[in-house]
Amino acid sequence: MLDDVPCDGDTFRFNFRTLHRLGLHLIPYLSYGILNGGMATSYCDVKNNSKFNPELFARSEADFGKLAQFCKGLPKGITPAYINPDGTPGYDFIELKMRSVLRHIQQSRQVTGKPASEYQHAIFQMTSDNTDTKLAARYREYKKSPILKDLIARTGVDVTEPESAVQPLIPAFTPTAAGYPLSFFKDKNGEYYGLPGGHGQNFIVLRDIYKKLLKAGKKFVYLGNVDNIGFTITPVELAVLALSGRQATFDFSFKTPVDVKGGILIRERNGHLTCGDIGRAVSDEFVRKNEDAGIPILFNCATGLFSLEYLVENLDRIIENLPIRLSSQNKDIGQYSQAEQITWEVIGLLDSLIIFAVEKYERFIASKLLMDNMLASDLECCRSYLEENEDTDFVRAVRSVQKGLVWNLREQYGLELKNGRWEPSV
C-alpha cells in the first residue's frame, strides 16, 4: 500500500491521491453516525421560514405550502433532501446518506479485497421517541429503494438496519422573557410539548453503541447532522486522523449570508477553541458586529470524525462537562424556551484536534429551513427574486449552494439528471 509513497529516512510523504487510497483501506474500521432525532417541525415552520427572507417567502408561499405537506408529521431525515427540476420530491436525506456509505464501501472493497463481513456496523444513529418508529418503517422500504438495493446486493452490506439508540424527550419551558422560575410549556391545545434535548445528548444516548463498535473492531466514527447533504465520508480526512493520532477532526468553512442557524469557531477567554451556536452560546449581535467589521467568521459544517478509542475512554467526562443551553423559540406552536446540548461544543473539551478548512459548497449543503431546500433546488418560484437581486452577497451564496447541490448529487451520490429527475447513474 505504501510502495509509491515517497520516503525520506523515517518520513513518508503523502499526497492527496495516496491519502485517499489510505482512507479507503481504513473504511472497514469506520462507522458513520447520523444525528437523526428531530421531526420536521422547525424545518417547515411558517414563522421561521418567513423570517429568513420575508420578500422571498411572500413570492414562494404557495409552493412552500405544497412542499411542506411532504414533510409535516415526519422525521426530517425521511423528507426529500432536494426537489427535482420537474418539481417532484427527490430522495430522502437518509436514503442519500446510505447510498453514499455503500458507494464508499464498494470502492474500499475494490481496493482492499476484504470480504463484506469486514464492513458490518457501517452506520449507526440516534433517533428519538418522536422519530424512531417512523424511521424504522421507512428503512424497511429502503431495502427496495432504486438507489440502494443494487448496492446492497453488490457490497453484501445492508445499511438499512443501523445500530440505533433512542433519545428521550424532555419538556419545553415557558419563554425566558416571561421570567423565572420557568414552568412547563403547553401548546395551543393545552398539551405539554416534548422535544429532544439537542444532538449533544448523543454522547450519553449512544454510549453503549460506541462501546459496542469499539469492541467490534471499529477505530473511528463519523458524526453529523441528518440534514446536511454534504456530510459524506471523506477518505482523506480519515487517513489524516489515523496518521496524526489526534482525538478528532472537524470541518469549518467561511460563514455566508445564508448561514443563519448553526455554530461558529470561537476562542474562549482561556485561549481554548470551541464552537459557539449562534443565538445560544453566541449572540446574533456579536456575529453582526464581527461581520460588519470585516472579520472572517468560520462556520461549523456539522461534521466530526472521532478516534473511537479516545471517545469511549472520555465519554463520562464529555457527558459531565458538555454545556446545557436554554434558547428562546417563537414558532407556529407558540413561544417557549428549550434546553439543549449542542454536539459541536465538544470541541471545547478536546485538546488534540484538527480543524479542516473545507469548501463549504461541497461539505455543507444544509437544509435548516424548507426555504433553504427550495433555494438550493433552484425552484422556479424563487427565480424572479434571485434574478432581481443577482448582485448581492445573498444571491451569490445561493448560486454557490445550487452548484454545490448538483456537485454532490453527481459526485458523492452517483446520480445523473434524466428527464428532469436525479436518478442512479449506475
HELIX and SHEET records of a PDB file:
HELIX    1   1 PHE A   16  LEU A   26  1                                  11    
HELIX    2   2 ILE A   27  TYR A   29  5                                   3    
HELIX    3   3 VAL A   46  PHE A   52  1                                   7    
HELIX    4   4 PRO A   54  ALA A   68  1                                  15    
HELIX    5   5 LYS A   76  ILE A   78  5                                   3    
HELIX    6   6 PHE A   93  THR A  112  1                                  20    
HELIX    7   7 ALA A  116  TYR A  119  5                                   4    
HELIX    8   8 ASP A  132  TYR A  142  1                                  11    
HELIX    9   9 LYS A  149  THR A  155  1                                   7    
HELIX   10  10 THR A  176  ALA A  178  5                                   3    
HELIX   11  11 HIS A  199  GLN A  201  5                                   3    
HELIX   12  12 ASN A  202  VAL A  205  1                                   4    
HELIX   13  13 ARG A  207  LYS A  215  1                                   9    
HELIX   14  14 PRO A  235  SER A  244  1                                  10    
HELIX   15  15 ASP A  284  ASP A  292  1                                   9    
HELIX   16  16 LEU A  308  GLU A  313  1                                   6    
HELIX   17  17 LEU A  315  ASN A  321  1                                   7    
HELIX   18  18 THR A  343  LEU A  349  5                                   7    
HELIX   19  19 LYS A  360  ARG A  363  1                                   4    
HELIX   20  20 LEU A  370  ALA A  376  1                                   7    
HELIX   21  21 GLU A  380  GLU A  388  1                                   9    
HELIX   22  22 ASP A  393  TRP A  407  1                                  15    
HELIX   23  23 ASN A  408  GLN A  412  3                                   5    
SHEET    1   A 2 CYS A   7  ASP A   8  0                                        
SHEET    2   A 2 THR A  11  PHE A  12 -1                                        
SHEET    1   B 7 GLU A 163  GLN A 167  0                                        
SHEET    2   B 7 ILE A 123  SER A 128  1                                        
SHEET    3   B 7 LEU A  30  LEU A  35  1                                        
SHEET    4   B 7 PHE A 220  ASN A 225  1                                        
SHEET    5   B 7 LEU A 298  SER A 307 -1                                        
SHEET    6   B 7 ALA A 248  PHE A 254 -1                                        
SHEET    7   B 7 LEU A 353  ALA A 357  1                                        
SHEET    1   C 2 LEU A 169  PRO A 171  0                                        
SHEET    2   C 2 GLY A 194  PRO A 196 -1                                        
SHEET    1   D 2 GLY A 263  ARG A 267  0                                        
SHEET    2   D 2 LEU A 273  ASP A 277 -1                                        
SHEET    1   E 2 ARG A 325  LYS A 331  0                                        
SHEET    2   E 2 GLY A 334  GLU A 340 -1                                        
SHEET    1   F 2 LEU A 415  LYS A 418  0                                        
SHEET    2   F 2 ARG A 421  PRO A 424 -1                                        
END                                                                             
